[in-house]
Amino acid sequence: MDMRTLVGRNFARLRRAMGLTQEEVEARSGFSQQYLSSLERGKRNPTVISLYELAQALGVDHVDLIQPDDVALAEDAEARPRTP
């Protein structure tokens, strides 16, 4: 899975789990709502510093934003060549 997609999905999932809107994360992080929307859609390639700051705004560990979920693991398994 593309890392931009994975980070975007994780960010959106964590944000929703905390009951936060993009606007609320904007106020906490300083990143614009447009940036956060693009991030969630996998259109942004955040820097390590951005990942850390976004994680701080959500109150999670920065690793949570890059940790593969079950969907990502399944997609990676499907993409691997099969050996006889």
N, C-alpha and C positions, 0 to 999 in steps of 0.2 A: 504494500500500500504506500502511496505517496505520503511523505511526512507532512506536507502542508494539509492534506486531507485529514490525516490522523490528528494533528494538533487542533485543527478546527473543530472536528467532532468531539474531541475530549474537552476542549474549552466550552463548547455549547452545552454538552452534557453536564459538566460540573457547574456551570453558571445556572442552568435550570434547576439542578438539584439543590442549589442554595437559595432558589427562589428570587434570583436577581435578574433584572432586565439589562439589556445592553447599555441603556442610559445610566443605570446605577453603577455598572462596572466602569463606565466612562468617568463618572465622578470620583470613583475610588482610585482609578489608575492613571487618568490623564490621557488615555488613548481615546480618540474620537469614536463615536458610535459607528461611523462609516468604516473605520479601520476594523473595529470589532466584528462588524457584519462581514466584511471581506475575509477576515481571519476564519470565521465560522464556516464560510463557504469554500475554504481551501484556496483562496486567491492570494493570500499573503504568505510570505516566507519570513517569519519572525526571527529576530536575532536571539542569541542566548540571553542577552540582557532583557529583551522584551518578554521572553518566556518567564524569566524570573519575576519581573514586575507584574505581569498578568497573574501569575500564581499568587503573589503577595496580595493582590487585589481580591482574589477569590478565597484567600486563606487556606491554600493547599500547597503541597510541595511541588516544585517545578517539574519534578519527574512525572507527576500525575498527568501533565500535559503531553508527554511524549510516550507514555506507557501504552503499548498495544492492547486493544480490547479483543474480545472474542471474535468480532467481525474481522478485524485486521489480521488476526492470527489465521482465521479460516481462509481469507483471501490469499495470504502468503502461502499457505499450504497448497491451495489450488494452483498457484502460479509456478510452483516448483515442478521441474521435470520429474516424471515418474521413472523409476528404474525397475527393471524386471525382477 
